[in-house]
Amino acid sequence: MSDEAIQSEDLAPEAEEDSEAEVPSVSHGHVEPERMRVWEDPMRRLCISVDGQEHVNLRPRRVFPLSSKADYISFLNEKGKEVALLTNPRKLDKESHKALEEALGRMYYVAKITRVDSINENWGVSHWEVETDRGYAAFEVTDRSSIRNLGRGRMVVADADGNRFEIEDLSQLDERSQALVFGET
Amino acid sequence: MSEVQQQDVEFSTGRRIEHLPDDVQGWLDKTLAPGEMMSTLLFSDIMPSGEFGERWAFLTNRRLLVLSPNGREGDADVEFEIPLGEIEDAEVRQYVGSSALIVTGADEGYEVARFSLGSHQEASDMVHCLKEIVREHKAGMPIEKVPPPPPRGPEHRCSKCGRALSRWSETCPYCIDRRQILRRLFSYLMPHKWFALLGLSLTLSITAMQLVPTFLNKLFIDNVVMEGDAALLPLLVVILISVHVGSSTLSMFRSYVMAWLGNRVLLDLRIKVYDHLQLLRLSYYSRRQTGRIMSRVTGDLSRLQYFIAEGFQEILINLATMVLIAVILLAMNPWLFLLALAPTPIIAISTWIFGRRIHLIYHRLWRRWAGLSAILADTIPGIRVVKSFAQERREVDRFSAYSSEVFTQELQAAKLYSGFFPFVSLMTALGSILIFAVGGYMVVRGATTPGTLIAFIGYLWRFYMPVQQFGRMNHRIQHCVTSAERVFEILDSDPEPLNRTDGVLLDPVRGKVEFRDVRFSYEPGKYALDGVSFVVEPGEMIGLVGPSGAGKSTLVHLITRFYDVDEGKILIDDHDIQDLNLRPFRESIGVVLQEPYLFHGSVWANIAYADPDAAPDRIIEAARAANAHDFILALPDGYDTVIGERGQTLSGGERQRISIARAVLRDPQILILDEATASVDTETEVQIQTAIERLVQGRTTFAIAHRLSTLRKAHRLIVLERGKLIEIGTHEELIETGGLYSRLCKLQSELSQMRVW
């Protein structure tokens, strides 16, 4: 038996105060979409079932949210432990897919910048005014490292509070926007 | 609609809502029932559809309700409401890039509001109140008034204007005088003002002297050549010689004076910056790459050298020269002078445009350079990892990618340069040619003398020079102002109050440590410590246990006051840690880290780091207590052996024992052992263990250890999990309770059995 197996078994709390479900301590590991169902319960909690076994109150997490190396979704329970790793969410049944997409949309609230109106930098803080797919936004960037270049024109900007804005492809923005953003990188 | 948007902008840039906007107050007045009172509010900027939009959530003494504008003037809809009695639970669900306030009733949950992270604090306050209400309600108490929100942690925004503060600065640049940056630079010159004045007067005299020969040219042509006044010639020659000899001699002095001044001021500033860096809070360092800080201390400062010593003077001299020559030219021929002014606006305007563009490029260039040195600072210390994974090629590629970026930006700058300066030269040339043509015509007509024209053209070149110089200087100044900004950012960052002496002086520190409901977060919204309370008596040894990320290291960082708590209090000997004189308090703390950092120097100097004047006997005694004496003597130069930059010639256990000796020598009242034995083999561990046991005698000790066996001497154990204190008590008590600690113990004894096999 490997060390790892021992640890994950033993570190999981034995006496769960939540009487909700008999939470198994081990992750289902990679789960193909055919084995999984996803829904939101009336209490506004994300639930899944894997091979008929139900899990309540989960947090969905993209495994590679930025690099999109693989379209994997991990489900974490309240203790932050993985319950299952879904390998191909697109292949879920329609209802599940919809519920998952909604949950993910909430989990990753990232407005996509469609136009940059102005960027003024002063004293290490740059003030951005942008048009996004969710409307107009103005925000402040306090740190150079908050602007991440993901390659192929894709960028993610985090503002002073941690809100995120994405540029899907810089080269697709108008020239003025491009020039403004370019000045910041 | 535009009005709503305008407001939206204001709040999404995070202005604190001191007073409710009038229209929102109006909605509220309309909606609330008589006797209903508002408690806390939450501005939500994300609509249920996911678009940006305006929503307000209010907690009153009767219900939780959400109002949304419905487009009609002064009117709003109640989008959601729930009576307080029906609420079972509330939480802020934190997502990536936004959060939501979730309230659950008996059998249904509601997403009350969504908001970007700027409102996170308000939402937490509201949840805090809601939970309090639920607790009271369940206890059968009637809901009469709503509890006040908890006190707030520090803000990352300016308290005056609400603008976000730069990550590394805690002063708001908008709320200080903008001209201050120049005044401040100037202030570094003030201690050497006599030298500066000397340099300035030398420069002015040289400039004035250099104007003389051109005037002599006029006399030479008009009086000697044209009129044949031979007697004047020797006089002119003598004057010329003395002017040149004089200005050369003065130049010599000037160069030296200026060099002295520049270096001297830089020396002061460099020391000042380094001094300040040492005083800065740890949070300053944890947020930035070492390479970038280093480039500020070296690169940016040298750029300031030019500005402080030469820049100010050059501006003055150029101005003086321009005025002086303008007067001379006007006196010689006002009409020609007006003509000569023609290219000046073109030169001035193009210089201004050039300055703006070059500033942008320089800014970017600076960032590229900083990135380049950050790579160096990243990979050179990590060279072992690079080599062991055979990633040299990739690191070289990464470096060359950055280098080519620098190259591209340098070329951009060069492109601007190479276009700009020839253009300006052409303009000035055209100006002189104009004078040449018009003036020549005037000479032929007898309106002026040839000597005057020659002198005029000579002076004209000298007049255009400062104009061009201003162009050149403009970018240099820009360059320096950006550097100055960055240097001052360091100087403006809030230092630790190490030098404060008006606080409480504990002499001696007894070592009682008390945490009262301490909360601390590195990032807003994510508590690293969440409501931790305990009391530790003087001399007690406390073992800190818990999974990684549980907050153990954070807890000891708070005891050393590397960081200040967000909420709650830490009391040392019954005094708030914030009221203590920091330096003497720190001096009473000894720290032994998992990865001991040894400075370049002798073994002796490393042990005596906190007290370089320690008597040799005390050093030896400390080394003995740390089980280090014997191996130190086995080193070729004994206590004088130089240990490398990171003590590389010693093993991990040996380095650890030197760092323990360092702590022993200090004789601290409070001792912190952060995984002191984690990175050594079992045999060494035993040696270190005995050294530590000697060390902890009579001192309040906090020991973090994953290997629980190292904590067997601990009087009590504190078990942390995800920022919360979940268990506290003696080993036996905790085993009895059968919680996390007892499980960890069981697990580790199983592991150690496996090891024996």
Interface residues (C-beta under 8 A of the other chain):
Chain A: D3 I6 Q7 D10 L11 P13 E14 D41 P42 M43 R44 R45 P65 G80 G105 R106 M107 Y108 Y109 V110 A111 E121 N122 W123 G124 V125 H127 T132 R134 G135 Y136 A137 A138 F139 E140 T142 D143 R144 D159 A160 D161 G162 N163 R164 G183 T185
Chain B: Q5 D8 V9 S12 T13 G14 I46 G50 E51 F52 G53 Y95 V96 G97 S98 A100 I102 T104 D107 E108 G109 Y110 E111 R114 S116 L117 G118 H120 H156 R157 R163 A164 L165 S166 R167 W168 S169 P173 Y174 R287 L360 H363 R364 R367 E485 R486 E489 E523 P524 G525 P547 R722 L740 R743 K746 L747 E750 L751
